[in-house]
């Protein structure tokens, strides 16, 4: 997976993901609720824990709109997408590492 790079404090843009299992099979997310979570490396708390929108359920595509305080601190973040399917099954999918670069002037 290629890192996602974000400039510190940027907001109101979408992070779009296609959810696949470990064999590369796209996961149909029809009727599911989906959360995007991010945690800064070296911390114990979630920095981001927000709802995602489904873009194309059959194609496993979902998006998260970045909010003002989500990535206001430069550094490296772990990401995870948690899907609760309509039958109650919960599955988590990793995201690429998120690198938040300090805004200028540095």
Secondary structure, DSSP 8 states (H G I E B T S, - for coil): ---EEEETT--S-EEEEE-B-TTS-B---TT-EEEEEEEETT-SS-SEEEE-EEEETTTTEEEEE--TTTT-S-EEEEEEEEEE-TTS-EEEEE---EEEE--S--
